[in-house]
Amino acid sequence: MTPNTSSSQAGQDEGELGSAPTAIQWRPATSSDLEDMAKLEADLFPVDAWSIEVFQQEFDLVPETRSYWVGREVPRDPLDALDHDGSGPLVGYAGISFLGPESEIMTFAITRSHQGQGLGTQFLKKLVNLARVHECKQMFLEVRADNNAAFALYNRAGFIEGERRKRYYNDGVDAILMSKDLGYEDHHGLKSTDQNSAS
Ligand SMILES: CC(C)(COP(=O)(O)OP(=O)(O)OC[C@H]1O[C@@H](n2cnc3c(N)ncnc32)[C@H](O)[C@@H]1OP(=O)(O)O)[C@@H](O)C(=O)NCCC(=O)NCCS
């Protein structure tokens, strides 16, 4: 995935006569995205949302050990695109860390109004590809034990359930550690198949 060139078409027909599907551009996050990211974070993670300051600390680690991305709608009317580097409303964001052969999804979110449209799946594929570009062999994440939507998404993308961390979150809910093998070449030089993977 090449920074600033990665964009993709996704979205739903809004049901209006002649309306085109909404285009989404996925691109590296910049400081102009911070406020919207923190707002979405507070909406989706009421128990332990990251503040703008925490996001800023994470941004400070880019590009050495972190990569942060956002998805924004591409406005149909360029005059609607005067903010946020010329792009439209925030659709989602994600951050991953890299440490040698290991990568970790630090945060991952799709706005409520865009959920259930396949965008989480699409974004996750990009993160997995990004980790592979960084030559990571494994990807990890933590998910709340009561987060059925996220658990199902990761499971379908080939993440396997691991250790359970008791009462990990501020409200006492357990965390489930999940991991995904990012592929390897066996002694025949064949790539692992990733049968159930969205990547
Ligand atoms: C988890 C999240 C990122 C999923 O994004 P999304 O764009 O809605 O996901 P998709 O539309 O690609 O759905 C992919 C799969 O996830 C699962 N899923 C999505 N929404 C679901 C829901 N409400 N209930 C159960 N499973 C759900 C399904 O398996 C779905 O596949 P299907 O549509 O074929 O059944 C999104 O719901 C979200 O941002 N939630 C709040 C923040 C969060 O929990 N982040 C993850 C922290 S670890």
The ligand as an SDF file (V2000), in Angstrom:
LIG
                    3D

 48 50  0  0  0  0  0  0  0  0999 V2000
  -15.9040   -3.7340   14.3410 C   0  0  0  0  0  0  0  0  0  0  0  0
  -16.0890   -2.7810   13.1650 C   0  0  0  0  0  0  0  0  0  0  0  0
  -14.7490   -2.1530   12.8300 C   0  0  0  0  0  0  0  0  0  0  0  0
  -16.6230   -3.5940   11.9610 C   0  0  0  0  0  0  0  0  0  0  0  0
  -16.6670   -2.7200   10.8350 O   0  0  0  0  0  0  0  0  0  0  0  0
  -17.7890   -2.9010    9.7080 P   0  0  0  0  0  0  0  0  0  0  0  0
  -17.4720   -1.9720    8.5970 O   0  0  0  0  0  0  0  0  0  0  0  0
  -19.1230   -2.7800   10.3170 O   0  0  0  0  0  0  0  0  0  0  0  0
  -17.5360   -4.4170    9.2820 O   0  0  0  0  0  0  0  0  0  0  0  0
  -18.0440   -5.1270    7.9380 P   0  0  0  0  0  0  0  0  0  0  0  0
  -19.2430   -4.4360    7.3990 O   0  0  0  0  0  0  0  0  0  0  0  0
  -16.8740   -5.2900    7.0380 O   0  0  0  0  0  0  0  0  0  0  0  0
  -18.4950   -6.5300    8.5080 O   0  0  0  0  0  0  0  0  0  0  0  0
  -17.5970   -7.6140    8.4960 C   0  0  0  0  0  0  0  0  0  0  0  0
  -18.1010   -8.7200    9.3880 C   0  0  0  0  0  0  0  0  0  0  0  0
  -18.0930   -8.2760   10.7400 O   0  0  0  0  0  0  0  0  0  0  0  0
  -19.1750   -8.9000   11.4270 C   0  0  0  0  0  0  0  0  0  0  0  0
  -20.0850   -7.8730   11.8900 N   0  0  0  0  0  0  0  0  0  0  0  0
  -20.1660   -6.5850   11.4950 C   0  0  0  0  0  0  0  0  0  0  0  0
  -21.1200   -5.9390   12.1900 N   0  0  0  0  0  0  0  0  0  0  0  0
  -21.6560   -6.8660   13.0340 C   0  0  0  0  0  0  0  0  0  0  0  0
  -22.6490   -6.8120   14.0360 C   0  0  0  0  0  0  0  0  0  0  0  0
  -23.3220   -5.6820   14.3120 N   0  0  0  0  0  0  0  0  0  0  0  0
  -22.9250   -7.9530   14.7250 N   0  0  0  0  0  0  0  0  0  0  0  0
  -22.2440   -9.0990   14.4800 C   0  0  0  0  0  0  0  0  0  0  0  0
  -21.2760   -9.1900   13.5370 N   0  0  0  0  0  0  0  0  0  0  0  0
  -21.0010   -8.1010   12.8380 C   0  0  0  0  0  0  0  0  0  0  0  0
  -19.8150   -9.8470   10.4530 C   0  0  0  0  0  0  0  0  0  0  0  0
  -19.1610  -11.0950   10.5230 O   0  0  0  0  0  0  0  0  0  0  0  0
  -19.5330   -9.1700    9.1440 C   0  0  0  0  0  0  0  0  0  0  0  0
  -19.5890  -10.0230    8.0610 O   0  0  0  0  0  0  0  0  0  0  0  0
  -21.0090  -10.2330    7.2910 P   0  0  0  0  0  0  0  0  0  0  0  0
  -21.4810   -8.8500    6.9270 O   0  0  0  0  0  0  0  0  0  0  0  0
  -20.6590  -11.0620    6.0950 O   0  0  0  0  0  0  0  0  0  0  0  0
  -21.8950  -10.9080    8.2620 O   0  0  0  0  0  0  0  0  0  0  0  0
  -17.1470   -1.6950   13.4830 C   0  0  0  0  0  0  0  0  0  0  0  0
  -18.3390   -2.3280   13.9010 O   0  0  0  0  0  0  0  0  0  0  0  0
  -16.7070   -0.7140   14.5520 C   0  0  0  0  0  0  0  0  0  0  0  0
  -16.0110    0.2470   14.2560 O   0  0  0  0  0  0  0  0  0  0  0  0
  -17.1360   -0.9360   15.7870 N   0  0  0  0  0  0  0  0  0  0  0  0
  -16.8490   -0.0170   16.8910 C   0  0  0  0  0  0  0  0  0  0  0  0
  -15.3670    0.0840   17.2000 C   0  0  0  0  0  0  0  0  0  0  0  0
  -14.7490   -1.2780   17.4220 C   0  0  0  0  0  0  0  0  0  0  0  0
  -15.3340   -2.1420   18.0610 O   0  0  0  0  0  0  0  0  0  0  0  0
  -13.5220   -1.4570   16.9080 N   0  0  0  0  0  0  0  0  0  0  0  0
  -12.7720   -2.6750   17.0450 C   0  0  0  0  0  0  0  0  0  0  0  0
  -12.0080   -2.6450   18.3070 C   0  0  0  0  0  0  0  0  0  0  0  0
  -11.0550   -4.1420   18.5280 S   0  0  0  0  0  0  0  0  0  0  0  0
  1  2  1  0
  2  3  1  0
  2  4  1  0
  2 36  1  0
  4  5  1  0
  5  6  1  0
  6  7  2  0
  6  8  1  0
  6  9  1  0
  9 10  1  0
 10 11  2  0
 10 12  1  0
 10 13  1  0
 13 14  1  0
 14 15  1  0
 15 16  1  0
 15 30  1  0
 16 17  1  0
 17 18  1  0
 17 28  1  0
 18 19  1  0
 18 27  1  0
 19 20  2  0
 20 21  1  0
 21 22  1  0
 21 27  2  0
 22 23  1  0
 22 24  2  0
 24 25  1  0
 25 26  2  0
 26 27  1  0
 28 29  1  0
 28 30  1  0
 30 31  1  0
 31 32  1  0
 32 33  2  0
 32 34  1  0
 32 35  1  0
 36 37  1  0
 36 38  1  0
 38 39  2  0
 38 40  1  0
 40 41  1  0
 41 42  1  0
 42 43  1  0
 43 44  2  0
 43 45  1  0
 45 46  1  0
 46 47  1  0
 47 48  1  0
M  END
$$$$
